[in-house]
Amino acid sequence: QVQLVESGGGLVQVEESLRLSCEASVRTFSSWNMGWFRQAPGKEREFVASINKSGTGTNYADSVKGRFTISRDNAKNTVYLQMDYLKPEDTAVYYCNAATGYIRYWGQGTQVIVSS
C-alpha cells in the first residue's frame, strides 16, 4: 500500500511559479516510478510529467515542456513538480501518481488556479 499526499497548490497570477510536492508513505520509494497528472474542470485527467525510479529519466507533456520540471528526492520519499511561467490553461487539480508494473496509486490532488 502506498499513500501519497500532495501539497503546494494555490492561486497564482500568470507567469508566476509554484512548486508542488508529493510525499509517499512507503518503505521502498525508490522502487516506484512517479508522475504528475492533472484534471481541469470538465476535462479528462491528463499526463503532465513522469520520472523514473532513480531520477535519471523524465518525460513531459508537450504543453508543459520547458516550463515544468519534475524531480525526486528518494531520501525524503518525495517527488516535486516545479511549475514556472504558469498559464491560465494550467488551472487544474494536480495528482501525484506512483506506478510499478500494472500497480498504480493516486494522491488526493492539490488545486492550482492561475489567474489572468
C-alpha positions as CSV (number, residue, x, y, z in Angstrom):
1,Q,0.0,0.0,0.0
2,V,1.3,3.5,-0.9
3,Q,-0.2,6.7,0.4
4,L,0.5,9.9,-1.5
5,V,0.0,13.3,-0.1
6,E,0.3,16.3,-2.4
7,S,0.9,19.9,-1.3
8,G,1.9,23.3,-2.6
9,G,-1.1,24.2,-4.7
10,G,-2.7,27.6,-4.6
11,L,-3.8,30.7,-6.5
12,V,-1.2,32.5,-8.6
13,Q,-1.0,35.1,-11.3
14,V,0.0,34.4,-14.9
15,E,3.8,33.7,-15.4
16,E,4.3,33.1,-11.6
17,S,5.7,29.9,-10.2
18,L,4.6,27.2,-7.9
19,R,6.3,24.0,-6.6
20,L,4.1,21.0,-5.8
21,S,5.3,18.3,-3.5
22,C,4.1,14.7,-3.1
23,E,5.3,12.7,-0.1
24,A,4.9,9.0,-0.3
25,S,4.4,6.7,2.7
26,V,6.2,3.7,1.6
27,R,9.4,2.0,2.6
28,T,10.6,1.4,-1.0
29,F,10.0,4.7,-2.6
30,S,13.0,4.2,-5.0
31,S,11.1,1.2,-6.4
32,W,8.4,3.4,-7.8
33,N,8.2,5.4,-11.0
34,M,6.5,8.7,-10.1
35,G,4.3,11.1,-12.1
36,W,2.1,14.1,-12.1
37,F,-1.3,14.3,-13.8
38,R,-3.9,17.0,-13.8
39,Q,-7.6,17.4,-14.4
40,A,-9.2,20.6,-15.4
41,P,-12.9,21.2,-14.9
42,G,-15.0,19.3,-17.5
43,K,-11.9,17.6,-18.9
44,E,-10.3,14.2,-18.5
45,R,-7.3,13.6,-16.4
46,E,-4.1,14.1,-18.4
47,F,-0.4,13.3,-18.1
48,V,1.9,16.1,-17.1
49,A,5.3,14.6,-16.2
50,S,7.0,11.5,-15.0
51,I,10.3,10.5,-13.5
52,N,11.9,7.1,-13.3
53,K,12.9,5.3,-10.1
54,S,16.4,6.7,-9.9
55,G,15.5,10.2,-11.1
56,T,17.7,9.9,-14.2
57,G,14.9,9.9,-16.7
58,T,12.0,12.3,-17.2
59,N,9.1,12.8,-19.6
60,Y,6.8,15.7,-20.1
61,A,3.6,16.6,-21.9
62,D,4.2,18.9,-24.8
63,S,2.1,21.5,-23.2
64,V,4.5,21.9,-20.2
65,K,7.9,21.2,-21.8
66,G,10.3,24.0,-20.9
67,R,8.1,25.3,-18.1
68,F,7.7,22.5,-15.7
69,T,10.4,20.4,-14.1
70,I,9.8,17.1,-12.2
71,S,12.4,15.9,-9.7
72,R,12.5,13.5,-6.8
73,D,14.4,13.0,-3.5
74,N,14.4,9.3,-2.7
75,A,15.9,10.0,0.8
76,K,12.8,12.1,1.6
77,N,10.3,9.9,-0.3
78,T,9.2,13.0,-2.2
79,V,8.6,14.0,-5.8
80,Y,8.3,17.6,-6.9
81,L,6.8,19.5,-9.7
82,Q,8.4,22.9,-10.3
83,M,6.0,24.9,-12.4
84,D,7.2,28.2,-14.0
85,Y,5.6,30.6,-16.3
86,L,2.2,29.4,-15.4
87,K,-0.7,30.0,-17.8
88,P,-4.5,30.1,-17.2
89,E,-4.7,26.7,-19.0
90,D,-2.6,25.2,-16.3
91,T,-5.5,25.6,-13.9
92,A,-6.4,22.1,-12.7
93,V,-6.3,19.7,-9.8
94,Y,-2.9,18.1,-9.9
95,Y,-2.5,14.5,-8.8
96,C,0.6,12.6,-7.8
97,N,0.9,9.0,-9.2
98,A,3.1,6.1,-8.1
99,A,3.5,3.2,-10.6
100,T,5.3,-0.1,-10.8
101,G,4.2,-2.7,-13.4
102,Y,0.4,-2.6,-13.5
103,I,0.1,-1.2,-10.0
104,R,-0.8,2.5,-9.6
105,Y,-1.6,4.7,-6.6
106,W,-3.0,8.2,-6.6
107,G,-2.9,11.1,-4.2
108,Q,-6.0,13.1,-3.3
109,G,-4.9,16.1,-5.5
110,T,-4.0,19.7,-5.0
111,Q,-5.7,22.6,-6.7
112,V,-3.8,25.0,-8.8
113,I,-5.5,28.1,-10.1
114,V,-3.8,30.5,-12.5
115,S,-5.5,33.9,-12.7
116,S,-5.1,36.3,-15.6
